[in-house]
Amino acid sequence: MGKAFRAIFLTTIALALPLTAGASEDDYVLSLKDHTFSPQNLVLPKNQRVKLIVHNLDKSPAEFESHDLDVEKIVPGGQSISVFVGPLEPGRYSFADEYHEDQSKAYLTVE
């Protein structure tokens, strides 16, 4: 393996690790970029407690907030947080970045 290829490969792995570190198969992942959540509608199973991992890909801090879920947590720029929700009844639950609420509104749909 050439030095240039190896450097690119190792850099790519290093950049990917913060986004996947600590996530398990049972976790649900949200990303926040340019004050917009992705996905904007995350589907969760009913009657189960689940772990949401929120990655803030922006440089500025965000505040993950949901009145429906009674959750409020700061997400520093370039970092991730974990939030546990549920068990939840079927329905639609809204959340947003409180600092950019109109632009960032998204939903959890429980089925």
Buried (B, 14 or more C-beta within 10 A) or exposed (E): EEEEEEEEEEEEEEEEEEBEEEBEEEEBBBBBEEBBBBEEEBEBBEEEEBBBBBBBBBEEBBBBBBEBBEBEBBBEEEBBBEBEBBEBEEEEBBBBBBBBBEEBBBBBEBE
